[in-house]
Amino acid sequence: MLEFVSVASHPEYVAPKMLSFLKSHELTDKIQVAQIDPQYADGEKLSEAYGVDIN
């Protein structure tokens, strides 16, 4: 199961360019992210591992 948190509380969960964008638009408290195991970064594998509907 994915546990969502604000980008502000876990900025390491997003790519540096995305973090820069979110900070510049004051969105880090509004956007939620979840940590995933990198082996499941592929959409289909993510769907299977975490029960996320990608369709």
C-alpha positions in Angstrom: 0.0 0.0 0.0 1.2 3.5 -0.8 1.5 6.0 1.9 1.1 9.6 0.5 2.9 12.5 2.2 3.5 16.1 1.1 6.5 16.9 -1.0 7.5 19.4 1.7 7.9 16.5 4.2 9.8 14.3 1.8 11.4 16.3 -1.0 13.7 13.3 -1.8 10.8 11.5 -3.3 10.8 13.7 -6.4 13.3 14.6 -9.1 15.4 17.7 -8.5 13.8 19.6 -11.5 10.3 18.7 -10.2 11.2 19.9 -6.7 12.5 23.2 -8.1 9.3 23.7 -10.1 7.1 22.9 -7.1 9.0 25.2 -4.8 8.9 28.0 -7.4 5.1 27.7 -7.5 4.7 27.2 -3.7 3.2 23.8 -4.2 5.3 21.6 -2.0 2.6 21.6 0.8 -0.2 20.9 -1.6 1.2 18.0 -3.7 1.3 14.5 -2.3 3.9 11.9 -3.2 4.6 8.3 -2.2 7.9 6.4 -2.0 8.0 3.4 -4.2 10.6 0.6 -4.6 12.6 1.4 -7.8 12.1 -2.1 -9.1 8.4 -1.2 -9.5 8.9 2.1 -11.3 7.6 0.6 -14.6 3.8 1.3 -14.9 2.7 -2.3 -15.2 4.9 -3.5 -12.3 3.7 -0.6 -10.1 0.1 -1.5 -10.8 0.7 -5.1 -9.8 2.8 -4.4 -6.7 0.7 -1.6 -5.2 -2.7 -2.2 -6.7 -2.7 1.1 -8.6 -5.0 1.3 -11.7 -2.9 2.8 -14.5 -5.7 2.7 -17.1 
